[in-house]
Amino acid sequence: MHFESELKLLLMSQHSLLYVVTDEEERLEYTLRKIIEQELSGFMYYWDFIEGYHDNPNNAKKATGNPLGALEFIDNSTSGTSKFFILKDFHVFMNDISVIRKIKNIAKKLKNINCNIIISASEIQFPPLLKNSITVIEFPLPNVQEIQIELERLSKVLSINSSVCIRDLAVAYKGFTIDKIRRSVAKFISSQKSIDSITDCILEEKKQLIQQTDILEFYPCNNNLSDIGGLINLKKWLVKRSDAFSQQARTYGLPSPKGVLLVGIQGTGKSLSAKAISEQWKIPLLKLDVGKIFAGIIGESEKRMRRMIAISEQSAPCILWIDEIDKAFSRLNQSTDSGTTNRVLSSFLTWLSEKETQVFIVATANNISLLPAELVRKGRFDEIFFLDLPRKEERANIFRIHLMKLRPLSWKNFDLTHLSILTEGFSGAEIKQSILEAMHDAFYEKREFNTRDISNAIKEFIPLSFSDKSSISALQNWAKLGKVRLASDRSINN
């Protein structure tokens, strides 16, 4: 395991004060015990605020309720056999000046007395005065192989017989702690539900887990590619990558796709495309509210970005939908930002370039000119698609899709060709709105709506493109220069 190797290396290379970020104390203790007892040959001491030192009868209850006393105990240790002191939740006491001073004093002598301090904490929270003394390492959630081992153990202990593949369950449980997995399995058994229906229940639990973070939203998907009128190039590109996250693709040697940037004015199908990708690829969709990343407290925005990345990777394979990303990074042009947006953007760009997990980014933007050049350069995304206003044939198809849903038996009675001619310059969203407006008018008159009602609604409608010609023109120029790819199967001059 990468974590075990890294931790062993740190302990052997005189990194005497480690700060391990985790919510899994029990699993961390097991991992530490395995490394220390089997490979480093040392004694382990555990301390927490309520019980003091324990796990050793000679030191039982020492330094109970006394964090400074816990450090004194370490300070009084003699050299000899290696000693490893695990201090649980110690980060909550590390803003006290006496604790800070004591840690700095001890840090100087730990190497001489052959001791290591390992602080376990659920978050990174220690004063700047200690940043040069402490090495931070994150204890990752269990990977698919570890989850699979635990599920196999549980299936034997609980005598579970299921046709569901353990490997598939392990993938579904990715992002859960071992304790959460155990409680989840116990819940299913207690509910007397069929174990074969466990995957749907896991998805619901994962949804609740993600929504508790208040950064990401587990987004339901009820749309597929057939709900999109036009955008032939985009749809072909997506269909070809439908199995890109499969084991067969990895065996073939294909790298996981990074993501796409969808640009175009409002209503051209960017959000609909994000939902359709999730349905087409059969992987969950997480939506990021970029506004929630930026917080007023210094350092909080960067922390939230790291948290968002961690949650996304824990939920992989998944799609991360970042809506209207241009609005978030337009802050770069403001002088009142104190560098926060630059730091957040830097973290995001680094992740985009280096991520190896199966998180597919779908970013949407209305105004590409607001995006920093670093974000749109080649390599950040697999492709940048320009979603232009639909041409006549595409508008007819959009009318057909909406009318088939609203009037599945009588949609052929509408003159789609006539309606598509009338809606020159309309976006897909505006076409849908014109149909709804016609329905309201007819419903008010207590009759069925028809082509004339939609035509009248269209004549009263002022499409957004009439007031946003500069944005469309700029995007069309980008397409002509080859900086973005047309989502529709046509020439930019059509």
Backbone torsions as a table, in degrees:
resi	resn	phi	psi	omega
1	MET	NA	142.5	-178.4
2	HIS	-63.1	-44.4	-177.9
3	PHE	-63.1	-45.8	-178.9
4	GLU	-61.2	-41.4	179.3
5	SER	-65.0	-43.6	-179.5
6	GLU	-66.1	-43.0	179.6
7	LEU	-63.9	-44.4	178.7
8	LYS	-59.7	-43.1	179.5
9	LEU	-62.2	-42.6	179.7
10	LEU	-64.6	-43.1	-178.9
11	LEU	-67.2	-32.8	-179.1
12	MET	-82.0	-17.0	-175.5
13	SER	-105.9	28.0	173.3
14	GLN	64.2	31.7	167.4
15	HIS	-86.6	87.9	-165.9
16	SER	-81.0	-16.6	-178.2
17	LEU	-124.9	100.4	-177.0
18	LEU	-107.1	146.4	179.5
19	TYR	-123.5	107.2	-176.1
20	VAL	-101.9	121.2	-178.9
21	VAL	-91.0	118.5	-179.5
22	THR	-164.6	154.7	170.6
23	ASP	-104.5	2.5	-175.1
24	GLU	-113.6	78.9	-179.3
25	GLU	-60.2	-47.2	-175.0
26	GLU	-62.5	-44.7	179.9
27	ARG	-68.5	-35.8	176.6
28	LEU	-64.1	-43.7	178.5
29	GLU	-59.3	-42.7	179.4
30	TYR	-61.2	-44.6	-178.9
31	THR	-65.8	-43.8	178.8
32	LEU	-62.4	-43.7	-178.5
33	ARG	-62.3	-40.6	-179.7
34	LYS	-63.9	-43.0	-178.7
35	ILE	-69.0	-48.0	-172.9
36	ILE	-72.0	-45.7	-176.9
37	GLU	-73.9	-35.6	-175.2
38	GLN	-89.9	-29.4	-172.6
39	GLU	-121.0	-24.0	-176.3
40	LEU	-112.9	-10.0	175.7
41	SER	50.6	70.7	178.5
42	GLY	-142.6	173.0	176.9
43	PHE	-95.1	145.2	180.0
44	MET	-114.2	137.4	178.3
45	TYR	-126.2	130.2	180.0
46	TYR	-111.1	137.9	176.7
47	TRP	-134.0	137.7	165.8
48	ASP	-139.3	164.4	-170.6
49	PHE	-63.2	-34.5	-175.9
50	ILE	-81.2	-46.2	-174.3
51	GLU	-99.0	-6.5	-176.1
52	GLY	65.6	-149.5	176.5
53	TYR	-76.4	138.0	178.8
54	HIS	-146.6	-174.0	-177.3
55	ASP	72.2	8.5	175.4
56	ASN	-149.5	112.1	-174.3
57	PRO	-54.9	-32.9	-177.1
58	ASN	-70.6	-21.5	-176.6
59	ASN	-115.3	11.4	-175.0
60	ALA	-55.5	133.2	175.7
61	LYS	69.5	6.0	178.2
62	LYS	-70.0	140.3	178.8
63	ALA	62.2	30.8	176.0
64	THR	-63.0	127.9	179.9
65	GLY	63.2	23.5	-173.7
66	ASN	-140.2	86.4	-179.4
67	PRO	-61.5	-36.3	177.7
68	LEU	-66.2	-37.9	176.8
69	GLY	-64.3	-32.8	177.6
70	ALA	-63.7	-37.4	177.9
71	LEU	-73.4	-36.2	177.0
72	GLU	-59.8	-41.2	179.2
73	PHE	-59.1	-41.1	178.0
74	ILE	-68.5	-40.5	-178.2
75	ASP	-62.6	-31.0	-177.6
76	ASN	-87.0	0.2	179.3
77	SER	-68.6	147.6	179.3
78	THR	-100.9	159.6	179.6
79	SER	-72.3	166.4	-177.1
80	GLY	140.1	-130.0	178.8
81	THR	-62.9	143.0	-179.0
82	SER	-58.2	138.4	179.0
83	LYS	-125.0	139.7	-179.4
84	PHE	-126.8	118.3	-176.7
85	PHE	-105.2	115.4	179.1
86	ILE	-99.6	112.9	-178.0
87	LEU	-106.0	115.3	-174.6
88	LYS	-88.9	134.6	178.8
89	ASP	55.0	29.6	-175.3
90	PHE	-72.2	-14.7	-177.6
91	HIS	-62.7	-25.5	-177.8
92	VAL	-71.8	-13.9	-179.3
93	PHE	-104.9	1.2	-168.2
94	MET	-88.1	7.2	172.6
95	ASN	-96.5	-4.9	177.1
96	ASP	-75.4	129.2	-174.5
97	ILE	-62.2	-33.1	179.3
98	SER	-70.4	-37.3	177.4
99	VAL	-67.7	-42.2	178.3
100	ILE	-58.3	-48.2	-178.1
101	ARG	-64.1	-39.4	-179.5
102	LYS	-66.2	-41.0	178.5
103	ILE	-62.4	-43.2	-179.5
104	LYS	-64.6	-37.2	178.8
105	ASN	-68.0	-44.2	-179.1
106	ILE	-66.0	-37.8	-176.7
107	ALA	-55.4	-30.9	-178.4
108	LYS	-70.7	-29.8	-173.9
109	LYS	-106.7	-6.1	-177.3
110	LEU	-56.6	-40.3	-178.2
111	LYS	-65.0	-34.6	-177.1
112	ASN	-74.2	-29.4	-178.1
113	ILE	-101.3	10.1	174.6
114	ASN	60.0	46.5	-178.3
115	CYS	-123.7	152.8	173.6
116	ASN	-132.1	137.9	173.5
117	ILE	-106.2	128.6	177.6
118	ILE	-121.6	110.8	180.0
119	ILE	-94.2	123.8	175.7
120	SER	-102.3	130.1	-176.1
121	ALA	-146.9	153.5	-179.1
122	SER	-83.1	-11.7	179.9
123	GLU	-153.3	161.2	177.3
124	ILE	-81.7	111.5	-176.1
125	GLN	-154.6	89.8	174.1
126	PHE	-147.5	155.2	-173.5
127	PRO	-69.3	152.2	179.1
128	PRO	-57.7	-26.2	-179.5
129	LEU	-61.5	-20.5	-176.6
130	LEU	-105.8	2.9	-173.2
131	LYS	-63.8	-27.5	179.5
132	ASN	-85.7	-9.3	-177.9
133	SER	-99.9	-22.7	-171.1
134	ILE	-108.4	138.6	172.0
135	THR	-107.1	122.8	-177.4
136	VAL	-96.4	134.8	175.8
137	ILE	-139.6	137.6	-177.7
138	GLU	-98.8	129.2	177.1
139	PHE	-85.5	109.1	-174.1
140	PRO	-70.8	156.4	172.7
141	LEU	-64.1	159.0	-177.7
142	PRO	-59.7	139.5	177.3
143	ASN	-82.7	179.7	-174.8
144	VAL	-60.6	-38.9	-178.9
145	GLN	-65.5	-43.2	178.9
146	GLU	-64.6	-41.3	178.7
147	ILE	-64.0	-40.7	-179.8
148	GLN	-62.2	-41.6	178.0
149	ILE	-61.4	-42.9	-180.0
150	GLU	-66.3	-41.3	179.4
151	LEU	-65.7	-38.7	177.1
152	GLU	-64.5	-39.3	177.6
153	ARG	-64.5	-44.2	180.0
154	LEU	-64.8	-38.7	-178.8
155	SER	-65.1	-32.4	177.8
156	LYS	-75.2	-44.9	-178.1
157	VAL	-64.2	-41.3	-175.6
158	LEU	-95.4	2.0	179.3
159	SER	53.3	51.8	-179.3
160	ILE	-90.0	126.8	173.7
161	ASN	-111.1	122.7	-177.1
162	SER	-146.6	146.4	175.2
163	SER	-84.3	-8.2	178.8
164	VAL	-72.8	130.9	179.8
165	CYS	-66.7	129.9	180.0
166	ILE	-59.1	-37.7	179.5
167	ARG	-61.7	-42.0	178.9
168	ASP	-64.8	-39.5	177.6
169	LEU	-65.0	-39.7	180.0
170	ALA	-61.8	-40.4	177.4
171	VAL	-65.5	-41.9	179.6
172	ALA	-63.6	-34.3	-178.4
173	TYR	-83.5	-1.9	-179.7
174	LYS	-58.8	131.1	-175.7
175	GLY	104.0	-9.2	177.4
176	PHE	-96.0	150.8	169.8
177	THR	-77.0	162.1	178.5
178	ILE	-61.2	-40.6	179.9
179	ASP	-64.1	-40.5	178.4
180	LYS	-64.3	-38.1	178.1
181	ILE	-64.0	-44.4	179.7
182	ARG	-60.9	-43.9	-179.7
183	ARG	-67.7	-35.1	179.1
184	SER	-65.1	-46.5	179.0
185	VAL	-62.5	-42.6	179.0
186	ALA	-62.3	-35.7	178.8
187	LYS	-63.9	-43.4	-179.5
188	PHE	-64.5	-40.6	-179.3
189	ILE	-67.1	-41.7	-179.8
190	SER	-66.7	-32.2	-178.1
191	SER	-77.9	-9.4	179.0
192	GLN	60.8	25.6	174.5
193	LYS	-79.9	160.4	176.2
194	SER	-65.5	128.4	-178.6
195	ILE	-64.0	-20.7	179.4
196	ASP	-71.2	-13.9	178.3
197	SER	-96.7	13.4	-172.9
198	ILE	-66.0	-31.7	-175.7
199	THR	-61.0	-42.3	179.1
200	ASP	-64.5	-37.8	179.4
201	CYS	-68.6	-37.3	177.4
202	ILE	-62.5	-42.3	179.6
203	LEU	-60.6	-39.9	179.0
204	GLU	-67.4	-40.7	177.7
205	GLU	-65.7	-39.4	178.8
206	LYS	-64.8	-38.0	177.0
207	LYS	-59.5	-47.1	179.8
208	GLN	-64.0	-39.0	-179.0
209	LEU	-63.3	-42.6	-178.4
210	ILE	-70.5	-40.6	-178.0
211	GLN	-67.7	-23.6	177.4
212	GLN	-68.1	-18.8	-178.4
213	THR	-74.2	-22.3	-179.8
214	ASP	62.7	22.2	175.4
215	ILE	-120.2	-45.5	-179.5
216	LEU	-111.3	152.4	177.1
217	GLU	-120.5	130.7	175.6
218	PHE	-79.2	108.8	-167.7
219	TYR	-96.9	127.2	178.7
220	PRO	-72.2	146.6	-178.2
221	CYS	-120.4	116.8	178.7
222	ASN	-121.7	11.2	-177.8
223	ASN	-119.7	149.5	174.4
224	ASN	-128.8	179.3	-174.6
225	LEU	-62.5	-27.5	179.6
226	SER	-70.0	-14.1	176.8
227	ASP	-81.0	-6.2	-178.2
228	ILE	-100.5	123.0	176.7
229	GLY	-88.1	122.9	-177.3
230	GLY	84.3	-150.7	179.8
231	LEU	54.1	43.8	-174.4
232	ILE	-60.7	-45.0	-178.7
233	ASN	-61.8	-43.1	179.5
234	LEU	-63.5	-44.6	-177.8
235	LYS	-66.0	-39.6	177.1
236	LYS	-62.6	-42.8	-179.7
237	TRP	-60.5	-41.2	-178.5
238	LEU	-71.6	-41.3	-179.3
239	VAL	-62.0	-39.7	179.8
240	LYS	-62.9	-23.5	-177.1
241	ARG	-106.2	17.3	-177.0
242	SER	-59.5	-33.0	-178.3
243	ASP	-109.0	22.8	-174.4
244	ALA	-68.0	-20.5	-179.9
245	PHE	-98.7	8.3	-176.6
246	SER	-80.6	164.0	176.6
247	GLN	-64.3	-34.4	178.8
248	GLN	-62.9	-37.6	178.7
249	ALA	-66.0	-40.1	178.8
250	ARG	-66.8	-40.8	178.3
251	THR	-63.6	-36.0	178.8
252	TYR	-68.1	-21.2	-180.0
253	GLY	101.8	8.4	-179.4
254	LEU	-77.3	130.9	172.1
255	PRO	-73.9	152.1	178.5
256	SER	-67.1	136.7	178.2
257	PRO	-62.8	145.3	-177.1
258	LYS	-83.6	-49.6	-177.1
259	GLY	159.9	177.7	177.9
260	VAL	-132.7	150.7	172.2
261	LEU	-111.0	121.3	-179.5
262	LEU	-106.0	119.3	-177.2
263	VAL	-120.7	146.4	-179.6
264	GLY	158.9	163.8	-178.7
265	ILE	-69.8	168.4	-176.4
266	GLN	-60.8	141.8	174.0
267	GLY	89.2	5.5	-177.0
268	THR	-91.9	2.1	173.0
269	GLY	107.0	15.6	-177.4
270	LYS	-66.7	-50.4	-179.4
271	SER	-66.2	-40.5	178.4
272	LEU	-61.0	-38.4	179.1
273	SER	-64.4	-40.7	179.5
274	ALA	-59.6	-43.1	179.4
275	LYS	-67.9	-38.6	-178.0
276	ALA	-67.5	-33.7	178.2
277	ILE	-61.3	-44.5	179.6
278	SER	-59.4	-43.4	-179.6
279	GLU	-69.3	-39.7	-178.9
280	GLN	-66.0	-41.5	-176.2
281	TRP	-90.3	-8.6	178.6
282	LYS	59.3	42.5	173.5
283	ILE	-130.9	151.5	-173.3
284	PRO	-65.3	153.5	-179.8
285	LEU	-112.4	122.1	175.5
286	LEU	-108.8	130.3	179.9
287	LYS	-107.0	130.0	178.8
288	LEU	-99.7	124.6	170.0
289	ASP	-89.1	101.1	-173.8
290	VAL	-59.7	-30.1	179.4
291	GLY	-60.0	-29.2	-179.6
292	LYS	-76.4	-14.6	177.1
293	ILE	-71.0	-40.2	-174.6
294	PHE	-86.9	112.0	-179.6
295	ALA	-114.0	161.7	-175.6
296	GLY	-75.0	-25.3	-176.5
297	ILE	-78.5	135.3	-180.0
298	ILE	-61.2	129.0	179.6
299	GLY	89.9	-16.5	-176.9
300	GLU	-71.6	-36.0	-179.7
301	SER	-63.3	-44.6	178.8
302	GLU	-63.0	-38.8	179.0
303	LYS	-64.1	-41.4	-179.8
304	ARG	-68.3	-36.0	176.7
305	MET	-63.8	-43.5	177.5
306	ARG	-62.5	-38.9	179.7
307	ARG	-66.5	-41.4	178.8
308	MET	-61.5	-43.9	179.5
309	ILE	-62.9	-43.5	-179.3
310	ALA	-62.3	-44.6	-179.5
311	ILE	-64.1	-42.1	179.9
312	SER	-61.5	-45.4	-178.1
313	GLU	-68.7	-34.2	177.6
314	GLN	-67.6	-26.4	-177.6
315	SER	-92.9	-1.4	-177.4
316	ALA	-62.2	146.4	0.3
317	PRO	-76.5	135.7	-179.5
318	CYS	-156.3	169.7	173.6
319	ILE	-109.3	129.6	176.4
320	LEU	-105.0	111.3	-178.1
321	TRP	-96.4	116.7	177.9
322	ILE	-110.1	100.5	-174.3
323	ASP	-84.8	136.5	177.0
324	GLU	52.5	55.1	-178.8
325	ILE	-65.5	-23.6	179.7
326	ASP	-64.9	-33.4	179.7
327	LYS	-67.8	-33.6	-178.6
328	ALA	-69.0	-45.3	-173.3
329	PHE	-94.7	7.9	170.4
330	SER	-71.5	-11.9	177.2
331	ARG	-63.5	-20.5	-178.1
332	LEU	-60.4	-22.6	-179.4
333	ASN	-86.1	-0.7	-176.4
334	GLN	-102.5	143.8	-177.0
335	SER	-90.4	-5.2	-176.2
336	THR	-97.0	17.7	-171.1
337	ASP	-88.3	-19.1	-178.4
338	SER	59.9	23.8	177.0
339	GLY	81.8	-0.2	-176.9
340	THR	-61.0	-47.8	-177.3
341	THR	-62.5	-39.0	177.9
342	ASN	-61.6	-41.7	-179.2
343	ARG	-68.7	-41.1	178.4
344	VAL	-65.0	-44.3	179.0
345	LEU	-61.8	-41.5	179.9
346	SER	-60.8	-43.2	178.8
347	SER	-63.6	-42.4	-178.1
348	PHE	-66.1	-43.5	-179.2
349	LEU	-65.3	-40.3	178.1
350	THR	-61.2	-43.0	179.3
351	TRP	-65.0	-43.3	179.1
352	LEU	-57.2	-40.3	-176.3
353	SER	-76.9	-34.2	-170.1
354	GLU	-107.4	-10.0	-173.4
355	LYS	-62.8	137.9	179.4
356	GLU	-114.5	-7.0	-180.0
357	THR	-80.1	163.2	-176.1
358	GLN	-88.1	66.2	174.8
359	VAL	-113.7	113.5	-178.7
360	PHE	-96.0	120.2	-177.8
361	ILE	-87.5	129.0	169.3
362	VAL	-119.3	101.3	179.9
363	ALA	-103.0	137.9	178.8
364	THR	-119.2	146.8	-179.5
365	ALA	-147.1	139.8	175.6
366	ASN	-88.4	-37.1	-176.1
367	ASN	-125.6	99.4	-175.7
368	ILE	-67.9	-21.3	-179.1
369	SER	-69.1	-18.3	178.6
370	LEU	-82.8	-13.0	-177.6
371	LEU	-80.9	138.7	177.3
372	PRO	-65.0	147.9	-176.6
373	ALA	-59.2	-31.9	-178.8
374	GLU	-63.8	-27.3	-175.8
375	LEU	-80.3	-29.8	-174.4
376	VAL	-102.2	2.5	179.2
377	ARG	-71.6	158.4	-177.9
378	LYS	-59.3	137.7	178.0
379	GLY	106.3	-25.9	177.3
380	ARG	-69.4	-46.7	176.8
381	PHE	-119.3	155.0	175.9
382	ASP	-65.8	-34.6	-178.3
383	GLU	-158.0	148.3	172.4
384	ILE	-114.4	119.7	-178.2
385	PHE	-107.9	136.1	174.6
386	PHE	-100.0	118.1	178.1
387	LEU	-95.4	96.2	-177.6
388	ASP	-80.4	169.5	173.7
389	LEU	-61.8	142.8	-176.6
390	PRO	-68.1	141.6	174.7
391	ARG	-82.2	-177.1	-170.7
392	LYS	-57.7	-48.4	-177.9
393	GLU	-63.7	-37.2	-179.7
394	GLU	-70.6	-36.8	177.9
395	ARG	-64.8	-39.3	177.4
396	ALA	-62.0	-38.9	179.8
397	ASN	-68.2	-37.2	178.3
398	ILE	-65.3	-43.5	175.2
399	PHE	-58.1	-45.4	-178.3
400	ARG	-59.7	-44.8	-178.5
401	ILE	-60.7	-46.9	-177.5
402	HIS	-69.5	-42.1	-178.1
403	LEU	-69.7	-32.1	177.0
404	MET	-64.7	-33.8	178.0
405	LYS	-74.8	-39.9	-176.1
406	LEU	-80.7	-37.0	-178.3
407	ARG	-135.6	73.7	-175.2
408	PRO	-60.7	-23.4	-177.2
409	LEU	-95.8	-22.5	-173.1
410	SER	-125.2	13.2	-175.6
411	TRP	-63.3	-27.3	-178.9
412	LYS	-68.8	-12.4	179.1
413	ASN	-76.3	-11.5	-178.3
414	PHE	-89.7	144.2	-179.4
415	ASP	-87.6	90.0	-174.6
416	LEU	-68.2	-35.8	-179.9
417	THR	-63.5	-46.0	178.9
418	HIS	-61.4	-44.0	-178.7
419	LEU	-66.4	-37.0	-179.8
420	SER	-68.6	-32.6	177.5
421	ILE	-68.1	-39.7	-178.6
422	LEU	-68.1	-23.1	-172.0
423	THR	-102.1	31.4	173.5
424	GLU	-57.1	127.4	-179.7
425	GLY	87.9	0.8	178.7
426	PHE	-86.9	146.3	171.6
427	SER	-88.1	169.9	178.2
428	GLY	-60.8	-40.0	179.6
429	ALA	-65.3	-35.7	-179.7
430	GLU	-72.1	-33.3	175.1
431	ILE	-63.0	-45.4	178.4
432	LYS	-60.8	-41.4	-178.6
433	GLN	-65.4	-35.5	178.9
434	SER	-65.1	-36.4	176.9
435	ILE	-64.9	-45.7	-179.2
436	LEU	-63.8	-37.7	178.6
437	GLU	-63.9	-40.3	177.7
438	ALA	-64.4	-38.9	178.8
439	MET	-64.2	-40.4	178.2
440	HIS	-62.1	-43.8	-179.4
441	ASP	-62.3	-45.1	-178.4
442	ALA	-69.9	-37.8	179.0
443	PHE	-63.5	-38.6	177.9
444	TYR	-61.8	-35.2	-180.0
445	GLU	-90.1	6.2	176.3
446	LYS	58.3	50.8	177.6
447	ARG	-149.1	171.7	178.4
448	GLU	-79.9	142.4	-179.6
449	PHE	-82.8	159.0	-176.3
450	ASN	-143.6	-174.4	-178.0
451	THR	-58.8	-40.2	-178.4
452	ARG	-62.9	-38.9	178.5
453	ASP	-61.2	-43.2	179.6
454	ILE	-66.5	-40.1	178.9
455	SER	-60.1	-44.5	178.8
456	ASN	-62.9	-39.3	178.8
457	ALA	-65.9	-38.0	-179.9
458	ILE	-63.9	-40.9	-177.2
459	LYS	-64.9	-25.8	-180.0
460	GLU	-92.3	-2.2	-174.1
461	PHE	-95.2	135.5	174.1
462	ILE	-109.7	105.5	-177.0
463	PRO	-66.8	150.7	-178.3
464	LEU	-60.3	-31.3	-176.5
465	SER	-61.2	-24.8	179.0
466	PHE	-64.9	-30.0	-178.8
467	SER	-104.0	0.6	-176.7
468	ASP	-128.3	37.5	-176.7
469	LYS	-65.6	-31.2	-177.7
470	SER	-66.1	-40.1	179.2
471	SER	-65.6	-42.6	179.8
472	ILE	-64.2	-43.6	-179.2
473	SER	-62.5	-41.8	179.7
474	ALA	-62.9	-42.3	-179.6
475	LEU	-68.3	-37.2	178.2
476	GLN	-65.0	-36.4	177.0
477	ASN	-66.0	-40.0	176.9
478	TRP	-60.4	-40.7	-179.3
479	ALA	-65.8	-41.0	179.0
480	LYS	-63.3	-33.9	-180.0
481	LEU	-81.9	-6.2	179.2
482	GLY	82.3	11.8	179.7
483	LYS	-76.6	-28.1	175.6
484	VAL	-130.4	157.4	-179.6
485	ARG	-105.3	137.1	178.6
486	LEU	-68.1	131.3	178.0
487	ALA	-74.3	-25.2	179.5
488	SER	-93.2	153.8	-177.9
489	ASP	-88.3	79.1	-178.5
490	ARG	-165.8	171.0	175.6
491	SER	-81.1	149.9	-179.9
492	ILE	-66.0	-18.6	-178.6
493	ASN	-86.5	-8.5	-179.7
494	ASN	-71.0	NA	NA
